[in-house]
Amino acid sequence: MKKLQYTINNKKINHYHFNTINSTQIYAKSQIQNFAPNEINIFSADVQTNGIGQHNREWRSSNEPLDLTATYGFLLDKKFTKSRNLIPHVAVCSVVDLLLSEKIESKIKWVNDVLIDKKKICGVLTESLSDVSNLLYNGYDGVFVGIGLNVNSSFDFIGTLKNNSTSMKIEAKKNQPEVKKNFDVEQLLMKLTSIFLNNLDELFSSGFDKFRNKINSKLERFDNQNVLFKKMDGNDYVGRIKEIGEGGDLIMVDENGEIESFIGGRLQYCV
Ligand code: BTN
């Protein structure tokens, strides 16, 4: 493990990089007692042997050439608890901005995914720990934002994944077929960190409006077709995606024109 310390956007960053680890997310959560307020901890890895995704799924990345797998872990003052549910939204917006900086257009699948032509390029897993008994600091929650971004994955590797995925390299090659070189994952992580920390500051100081507008302009609405939505109570809902509400909720409309809003649940593909 390599430990680096540096400053980005006036924030002290403790960056732990592993050649191989089971999961940066699991490790980050085990380190919460070492976190300090106003510091950001980044846990990144070349290879994860047990990467975890949303809904207890596995997260697989390419080992050679590399993809980006990292978890941001930090303490969040409980006075910001109301904004905590909006951190996944801000994280996906940050990935969309990162991709745009590399001239790659993408869309947001509410709430945790970034897609290109309906293929997944990035997934975000946000978790929080409250009332941790061994936490040195009172009045804080632990927040963990895991980001898996397909950077240099090849078609071969992607072909082995069950879900429909793509990578930055695959997308960049569509515009410039002659480009052979891989993206520099370390540089991308630095850029992402700067964008993400800026965006988090904006969320806490100015609110969600700007991000809501951005998400609505980039929202994958699946051609306004009906999609299947698994509600939190396990029941199915079928409707079209309308927009994101003020609280980051997903607003959908069913075949009778009735509008419903969801704060949790899982969006599935076209029916
Ligand atoms: C998803 O299912 O779409 C979310 C995937 C999140 C994967 C990242 S990779 C870094 C961090 N470590 C993990 O084990 N998972 C997250």
Boltz pocket constraint, residues with backbone or C-beta under 6 A from the ligand:
constraints:
  - pocket:
      binder: B
      contacts: [[A, 22], [A, 23], [A, 24], [A, 25], [A, 26], [A, 48], [A, 50], [A, 51], [A, 52], [A, 53], [A, 54], [A, 55], [A, 57], [A, 58], [A, 59], [A, 68], [A, 69], [A, 70], [A, 71], [A, 112], [A, 113], [A, 122], [A, 123], [A, 124], [A, 125], [A, 146], [A, 147], [A, 148], [A, 149]]
      max_distance: 6.0
